[in-house]
Amino acid sequence: MVPPQQALPAGEKSPGEGNSTRPARRWKEPAAADVSLRVAELVKISKHKDRAKQIQRLAPHLVQFLLTSTQEWERRPDDYEIQALAFRAPELARTVRPTLAAIAREPEKYLPQADEEPNKRYRSRITALCSRARVEDRFVYRVQVAEAAKRGVFFPEFNPRARARRRLAEEQPERFLELVREEEQAQEAKNEEERRARARDRRADGAAS
């Protein structure tokens, strides 16, 4: 099963065309068979009983995809959509996420500096790779959440703060509800003040005219 794809940005003007533009390259929904074939290939590549070996095998392919993702939309290859849906498929999520974490933790290990490459340019590529790895991790996390929801299971929250809020609600429900009421009252007071400010502005505009 292939997860639905989020909307992606349209392309920009092509270089060297002056004021003329060509039709923006947009997301092209690939054939499900092509995506399934790529998923099967990646599953086979990464298959190993040892998680470290799985990461080692999948990492080069995932790094290449992440580097492609950092390019301008117009420059991405024709099979970009197939790659994106494949890496975000439920069948690969449990392997992709640890691999993304490994890449973000030690990016230099997976993206070595090229010969005679300026340090500034290399650091820029490393930063872009790590940033894209974090973005991709959010995509794959949402795939896992959706799959867990189908089974009636709540998936752990993505970040520590959200997990702490859930723990507070479970372990101290009365305190949690008290805090919720306080926040609702504060928000209501803020909304009321904003309404009054808008009313004052309207009266002032009317008096000026």
N, C-alpha and C positions, 0 to 999 in steps of 0.2 A: 504494500500500500504506500502510495506516495503522498506526502503532506502537501496542502495547498501552498502556493508561493506568495509571499508578501509582495506588494507593489514595489517596483524599483524605479529609480530615476530615469528620465528620458535622456537622450544624448544631447550633445552640444554641437555648435557649429564645427564643421570640418576645417582643419587648418588649410590655409592657402586658398580658401574660397571667397575671401572678402566678405561682402555683405550677403552673398547667396548662401542658402542652406540646403541640405539634403534631408529627406525624411528621417526623423529621429529614430534610432534603433531602440525598440522597446522589447519588453519581455516576450519571448516566443515560446509558447507552451510546447514542450517536446512530446514526442510520442511516448506513451507509457511503456511500450516494449523496449525502447532505447534506454529509458531510465532503469527499468528492471534489469536489463543486461549489464549496465554499468554497476548497479548495486551488487549484482552477483559477482562481478569481477573484483570489486573492492572487498567484498566479504571473503572471497577466496584468497586474495592477496594478504589480508590481515589475519586470517584464521590461524590460531595457535593457542595451545592451552595456557601459555604463559602471557600475562597481560603486557609485560615489558616487551616481549617479542611482537605482540600485536601492534603496539605503538611504534616500534622500530620499523615494521613493515609498512604501516599505513602512512607514517609521517611524511615521506617524500612526496607522495601523491597529494596529501592534504596541504602541504606547504605550497606546492605548485598551484593548487586551486586558490589558496589565500592570496598569493602574489597576483594571480589573475584578477582577483576581486578588488585589488587596490588600484587597478588600472582604470582609466576613464571608461565609461560605459561603452563608447563607440569602439574602443580598442579591444574589447574582450572577444575571445574566439567564438565561433559559431556554436560550439558545443558547451558553452558556459552554462546554459540552462540545464542541460543534462547533468553536468557535474554538480551543480548546486542542489538539484533535487535528489541526486544520489547520496551526497554526503549528509543530507538532512532526512534521509529515509529512516524509519523506525528500526529497520534491521541493523543499521550501522551506528545508531545513536550511542550505545553503550561503549563502543570502541572509539568513536570520533571525539567524544567529550574528554576522555583522559588524554587523548593525543593532542587535542587543542591546549589542554592545560600544560602538557609537557613542552609544547612549542612556545607558549607564552612564558614559561618558567626559564627555559634555556634557549632563547631564539638563535644565539650564535652557533649552537650545536647543529641546528637544522638549516641555518642560512649562513654559511661561512662567507667571509669577506673575499671578494674576487681579487685576482692579482692586479696590483696597481690601482685598485679602487680607492678613491679618497675617503678618509675616515668619516668626513661629514656626510657624504652620500651614503656610506654604509650604515651609519647610525640612523639616517632617515629611513632606509629600507627596513631596518630592524624595528624601528618604532611603528612603521606602517603595518608590518607583519603582526606584531603583538596586538595592535589596535584591532586589526581585522580578525584575529583569532578570538578576541573577547566578544566581538559582535557575532561571529559565527556561533560561539558557544551559547549565546542567548537564543539564537534560532533553534539550535538542536535541543536545548533545554525545553523550549516550548513544544517541540515534537514529543518529548518524553512526557510532559504534562498531559498533552492531549491523549496519548496512548494509555496513560494511567487512568485518566478520567473515564475512558471507555469501560474499564474494569471496575469502576466505582471506587478508585483508590485516589487519595489525595497525595500528590507528589510533594516532596519537601520544597519549601520556598527557596527562591534563587539566591537570596543574599542573607547574611547573618541578621540584619535588622528585622527583616520580615520573619525569619524563623524565631527571633526573640519575641516579636509581637504575638505570634501564634502560641508560643509557650506560655506567655503571660495570660492569654485568654483561656488556655487549658488548665493552668495551675492555679491561677487566681482570678476566676471569672468575675467575682464581685468588684475587685479592684479594676479589672479591665473595663467593665461596664461603666464604672464611675469615671474613668478617664475618657471613655467614649462620650459620655454625657457632657463632661467639661469641654471637650473639643467641639461638640455640636453647639453648645451654648456660645462658645467663643466665636465660632464661625457665623452663627446667627447674628450676634452683635456686630461683627465685622460687616456682614451683608447689609444690616440695617443702617450702619454708618455710611456705607457706600451709597445706599439709596438716598439718604438725606443729602449727601454731598452732591449727587446728581440733580436733586430737586433744587438745591441752592443755586447750582450753576444754571439751571433752566430759568429760574426766577431772575437771576442776574442778567442773562441774555435778553429776557423779555423787557426788563427795565431799560437796558441799553438801547434797544430798538424803539 
